[in-house]
Amino acid sequence: MATKSNYKNNTKKRSKRERRNKIIVYIMIILMLLSSLTYGLSFFI
């Protein structure tokens, strides 16, 4: 019982951190896509 309650408390505390991590991950993916697109365009130009 104690472990479950601690897990719930941790998830509530981490909600902001997890949201921030998701945003960072999405930004990284977008940057990777943009960099790959510009790299591909550089071959055509």
ABEGO torsion letter per residue (X at the ends): XAAAAAAAAAAAAAAAAAAAAAAAAAAAAAAAAAAAAAAAAAAAX
